[in-house]
Amino acid sequence: MNWPVDLQEPMNMPDPYFPIKMNFCHSSEYGQILFPHHWHPHMEFLYFEEGEAIIECNSVPIHVQAGDIIVLNSNDLHHGMSLCNHLVYYALIADLSSLQSLSQDAVETKFITPMTQNRLLFQSYITEDPALDQCMTEIIHEFKTRHLGYELSIKSNMYRLLAMLVRQYVIEDLNWQNHHSRIKNLERFTPILQHIEQHYAEEIPVELLAQMAGLSRFHFSRLFHELTNRTVTEYINRVRINRAEYLLLNSSMTVAEIAMASGYNDISYFSRTFKKYRNGSPTEIRASFANVE
């Protein structure tokens, strides 16, 4: 069966001869989904200029604020949500093939190739690093001004950025077999995660998801947990609660209406589940946000 749009984000570059791009991003609503769960083979760097957000990387939530940097390695599964009414950040996306050499020099064999093959991975969360902050700021400035030679400056700063990561933020060295297995699972589970994002308000039987993946329920549940670090129920609840919180803070719908719109027919169960994930009832969260405003 062919399923709809998957989670492997197509990465079109404005200039195919210079496959590095910078996106300016902002949000004006607390709880807004910045981007749904997705992955791509390119490296991505998120630089936060104002506000706060939650960035989930391979199922690990990271609370970020102004000055923080998120490093997304190739094929990292990631998701983002705003935690304020004024969020500003930049997304630097790079095809590392643009940094590869035509000849096999030391830079190519020791660093760039291992990065492209996920054998050299970096820490996801970086904070209070003035050197990296300055490097990101310079890249942003070059993209904004686009003065003569800006490509040279950006490319040299990319090498500088990667050098600092190699020296201070390497986390592990994966073998090719693990990398290949992860890519295979990401591709297999792409339509499942997409289905949950699109149909969270409906009943989603595990059996249906397992059937979509062509697996037994037991095998599906095991692989799903390996990929997301959550059970299917936990994952669906998180998607629903994220949506419910957004509606609580950005709509005039009643709690009962929000529960129904988020996939919960039982209001009591919705309140208990919401409190489990947000440390407060829906009414308390809405009231506390109103008081802040």
C-alpha positions in Angstrom: 0.0 0.0 0.0 1.2 3.5 -0.8 0.8 6.0 2.0 0.6 9.8 1.9 3.3 12.4 2.6 6.0 11.0 4.8 8.2 12.4 7.5 11.4 12.6 5.4 11.4 16.3 4.8 12.3 17.2 1.2 15.2 19.6 1.3 15.2 21.9 -1.6 18.1 24.3 -1.8 17.6 27.8 -3.3 21.0 27.4 -5.0 21.8 23.8 -6.0 25.5 24.9 -6.4 25.6 26.2 -2.8 23.5 23.7 -0.7 23.6 25.6 2.5 20.5 27.7 3.5 19.3 29.8 6.4 15.6 30.1 7.3 14.3 32.9 9.6 11.6 31.4 11.8 9.2 32.9 14.4 6.1 32.1 16.4 3.6 34.4 18.1 1.6 31.8 20.0 2.4 29.7 23.1 2.0 26.1 22.3 2.3 26.5 18.5 3.9 23.5 16.8 7.0 24.8 15.1 7.5 21.7 13.0 6.0 18.2 13.3 8.1 15.1 13.7 10.3 14.7 10.7 13.9 13.8 9.7 16.2 14.5 6.8 19.8 13.5 5.8 21.1 17.0 6.1 22.6 18.5 9.2 20.6 21.3 10.8 21.5 24.0 13.4 18.8 25.9 15.3 19.9 29.2 16.8 17.4 30.8 19.2 17.5 34.6 19.3 14.4 35.4 21.5 11.9 33.4 23.5 11.6 29.8 24.7 10.7 26.5 23.1 10.7 22.7 23.5 12.7 20.9 20.9 12.4 17.1 20.9 15.3 15.3 19.4 15.1 11.5 19.1 12.3 11.6 21.8 14.4 13.6 24.2 12.7 17.0 25.1 15.1 19.9 25.4 14.0 23.3 26.9 15.8 26.0 24.9 15.9 29.8 25.2 17.7 32.8 23.7 21.3 32.1 22.9 21.0 28.3 22.8 21.9 26.1 19.8 20.4 22.8 18.8 22.5 20.5 16.6 20.4 18.0 14.6 22.6 15.3 13.2 21.7 13.6 9.9 18.6 11.5 10.3 17.7 12.8 13.8 13.9 12.6 14.4 12.9 16.0 15.7 9.8 18.1 16.7 9.4 21.6 18.1 6.8 23.6 20.1 6.8 27.2 21.2 6.7 28.0 24.9 6.1 31.8 24.6 4.2 34.4 22.6 7.3 35.8 20.9 9.8 33.3 19.6 12.6 34.1 17.1 15.1 31.5 15.8 17.1 30.7 12.7 17.5 27.3 11.1 20.8 26.7 9.3 20.6 23.6 7.0 23.6 22.2 5.3 24.2 19.4 2.8 27.6 18.3 4.0 28.5 17.1 0.5 29.2 20.8 -0.2 32.1 20.6 2.2 33.6 17.5 0.7 36.8 17.6 -1.2 37.3 16.3 -4.7 40.4 14.5 -3.5 40.5 12.3 -0.4 42.4 14.6 2.0 42.5 14.3 5.8 39.4 16.6 6.3 37.4 14.3 4.0 38.4 11.0 5.5 38.6 11.9 9.2 35.6 14.2 9.5 33.3 15.0 6.7 32.6 11.4 5.5 32.0 10.1 9.0 29.5 12.9 9.6 27.6 12.1 6.4 27.5 8.5 7.4 26.4 9.2 11.0 29.6 7.6 12.4 30.5 11.0 13.9 27.6 12.5 16.0 27.4 15.7 18.0 25.7 16.7 21.2 22.2 18.0 20.6 22.0 20.9 23.1 24.6 23.6 23.4 24.3 26.6 25.7 26.6 29.4 26.9 29.3 28.9 24.2 30.4 32.4 23.1 32.6 31.1 20.2 29.8 29.0 18.7 27.4 31.9 19.3 29.7 34.3 17.4 30.1 31.8 14.5 26.3 31.4 14.1 25.8 35.2 14.3 28.4 35.7 11.5 26.7 33.1 9.3 23.3 34.8 9.9 24.8 38.2 9.0 26.3 36.9 5.8 23.0 35.3 4.7 21.2 38.6 5.5 23.6 41.0 3.7 24.8 38.7 0.9 27.8 40.9 0.2 30.3 39.9 -2.5 32.0 36.7 -1.3 29.3 35.8 1.2 29.5 32.2 0.0 33.2 32.1 0.9 32.5 33.5 4.3 29.7 31.1 5.0 31.6 28.1 3.9 34.6 29.0 6.0 32.4 29.6 9.0 30.8 26.2 8.4 34.3 24.5 8.7 34.9 26.6 11.8 31.6 25.6 13.3 32.3 21.9 12.6 35.8 22.1 14.0 34.4 23.5 17.3 31.9 20.7 17.4 34.5 18.0 16.8 36.7 19.4 19.6 34.1 19.8 22.2 30.8 18.1 21.4 31.3 14.7 19.9 29.1 12.1 21.7 29.5 8.8 20.0 30.8 6.8 17.0 28.2 4.6 15.4 29.0 1.7 13.2 27.5 1.4 9.7 25.2 -1.5 10.6 23.4 0.5 13.3 23.1 3.5 11.0 21.6 1.4 8.2 19.2 -0.2 10.7 18.0 3.2 12.0 17.4 4.6 8.4 15.4 1.5 7.6 13.2 1.8 10.7 12.7 5.6 10.1 11.5 4.9 6.5 9.2 2.1 7.7 7.7 4.1 10.5 7.4 7.4 8.6 3.7 6.7 7.5 2.8 5.6 11.0 4.0 8.8 12.7 2.4 10.8 9.9 -0.9 9.0 10.4 -0.8 9.7 14.1 -0.2 13.5 13.5 -3.1 13.6 11.0 -5.6 11.4 12.9 -4.8 12.1 16.6 -8.5 13.1 17.3 -9.7 9.6 16.2 -9.4 6.2 17.7 -6.0 4.8 16.6 -5.8 1.0 17.3 -2.3 -0.4 17.6 -3.4 -3.2 15.3 -4.0 -0.7 12.5 -0.6 0.9 12.9 1.1 -2.6 13.0 -0.8 -3.5 9.8 0.4 -0.3 8.1 4.0 -1.3 9.0 3.5 -4.9 7.9 4.5 -6.2 11.3 2.9 -8.2 14.1 1.6 -6.1 17.1 4.4 -7.4 19.3 7.2 -6.7 16.8 5.7 -3.3 15.9 5.4 -2.2 19.5 9.0 -3.2 20.2 10.4 -1.3 17.2 8.2 1.7 17.8 9.6 2.0 21.4 13.2 1.6 20.1 12.6 4.5 17.6 10.6 6.9 19.8 11.6 5.8 23.3 7.8 5.7 24.1 5.0 3.2 23.9 2.4 3.8 21.2 -0.1 5.0 23.8 2.4 7.4 25.3 3.3 8.8 21.9 -0.4 9.4 20.9 -1.1 11.0 24.3 1.7 13.4 23.9 0.5 14.4 20.4 -3.0 14.9 21.8 -1.9 16.8 24.9 0.2 19.1 22.8 -2.8 20.0 20.7 -5.0 20.3 23.7 -2.6 22.8 25.4 -2.5 24.9 22.2 -6.3 25.1 22.1 -6.5 25.9 25.9 -4.1 28.9 25.4 -5.2 30.1 22.0 -9.0 29.5 21.7 -12.2 30.2 23.6 -13.3 26.5 23.4 -14.5 24.9 26.7 -12.4 22.2 28.3 -15.0 19.6 27.3 -14.8 20.8 23.6 -11.0 20.7 23.7 -11.0 17.2 25.1 -13.3 16.0 22.2 -11.2 17.9 19.6 -8.1 16.3 21.0 -9.4 12.7 20.8 -10.7 12.2 24.4 -14.4 11.2 24.8 -14.0 10.9 28.6 -13.5 14.3 30.2 -12.2 12.9 33.5 -9.6 10.7 31.7 -8.6 13.7 29.6 -8.0 15.8 32.8 -6.0 13.0 34.4 -3.9 12.5 31.3 -3.3 16.2 30.9 -2.2 16.6 34.5 0.2 13.7 34.1 2.0 15.4 31.2 1.7 19.0 32.2 1.7 18.9 36.1 -1.6 20.8 36.2 -5.2 20.4 35.2 -6.5 22.0 32.0 -8.3 24.6 34.0 -5.2 25.4 36.1 -3.0 25.7 33.0 -5.5 28.1 31.3 -5.8 30.2 34.4 -2.1 30.5 35.1 -1.5 31.6 31.5 -4.2 34.2 31.7 -2.7 35.6 34.9 0.7 35.9 33.2 -0.9 37.8 30.3 
